[in-house]
Amino acid sequence: MAALACRAMEELRGSLYNEFHTSEGAKRQQQRFCGPGVALTFNFVVSVGIIMANKMVMGSVGFNFPVALSLIHYIAAWVLMAVLRALYLMPIAPPSKSTPFSSLFALGAVMSFSTGLANISLKHNSVGFYQMAKIAVTPTIVAAEFILLRKGVSFRKVITLVIVSFGVAVATVTDLEFNFFGACVAIAWIIPSAINKILWSNLQQSGNWTALALMWKTTPITIFFFLVLMPVMDPPGLLAFNWNFNNSCAIMISALLGFLLQWSGALALGATSALSHVVLGQFKTIVIMLSGFLVFKSDPGLTSLYGAVIALGGMSVYTYLGLKESTTGGKRIPSTSRQSSLSLKSKVIIDGEKPETRPVDSV
């Protein structure tokens, strides 16, 4: 009995080790506790919070160095992840052979350019033109996924995305003032923004990467590019800023929310898709506009309200189609696994030996 108990304890210990100290186990834990609904809600709440924090930092505090602020966010994120790693709470990354370093380097570089160019675009263009550039990310993702990944989108989803983009444009685009340099920056930002979302989603879904493990690998690369871009993109005067206790605390709160935003965004992209994350971003824009109308009694105009209603209707249909497709996909999995299992059994009978098994999700 004692031997059986010891054996059971060893098996339990091995099972727990696999769940928490291997990349496959860490990925299963992330999928179990952070599904699409949780990840998208987490990202939505943090996004609204960081908008308020950054408004305070840029406005009340007067920290007008957007790239430097992003750099502080990523340095804080790296320090927090280093603490988690020291406490053995950081998920294990997959073996280096499974993902080429070029993919990780590309993700880190694209992430820095996406953030930096977005800040420059907002600085040199009106809010309306900046919002139009954000809307243009949606068809860019559709085209890029088709060209790079041969991933198509159903016709019903395409129509829904057109309706959503039209509604968001009517609701938020009030002016289209821009200059030539700002327009070039906005156009240059669209592609890195789309590729950034696609890479985050694809690397997590095609491999055993968790959000934190992927962040740990790519954050140093992003920090390096921010250090290169900061002298070019930010105005002078960073060292002369008044780094008193209150200002530093406000910036640190923004940095903490920045880490949570990066983490929640990575979780959302891993649990859903790049397109779903873009639709969530448009939903945040509409909710913030409607909140100003309902809570703060702002007057966006009747046309903007009509556009918001159209956008929310399109987002509801898009969510329904996504849930329907995921349910249909989930129902297909058992039949596929049964076919694989039957083929494996037939191979055992024919060859007279046990074949090498593969995980179902690698098919």
Secondary structure as UniProt FT lines:
FT   HELIX           2..21
FT   HELIX           23..33
FT   HELIX           36..55
FT   HELIX           56..60
FT   HELIX           66..86
FT   TURN            87..88
FT   HELIX           96..98
FT   HELIX           101..124
FT   HELIX           127..149
FT   HELIX           155..172
FT   HELIX           180..206
FT   HELIX           211..233
FT   TURN            239..240
FT   HELIX           245..271
FT   HELIX           274..294
FT   HELIX           302..351
FT   HELIX           360..362
//
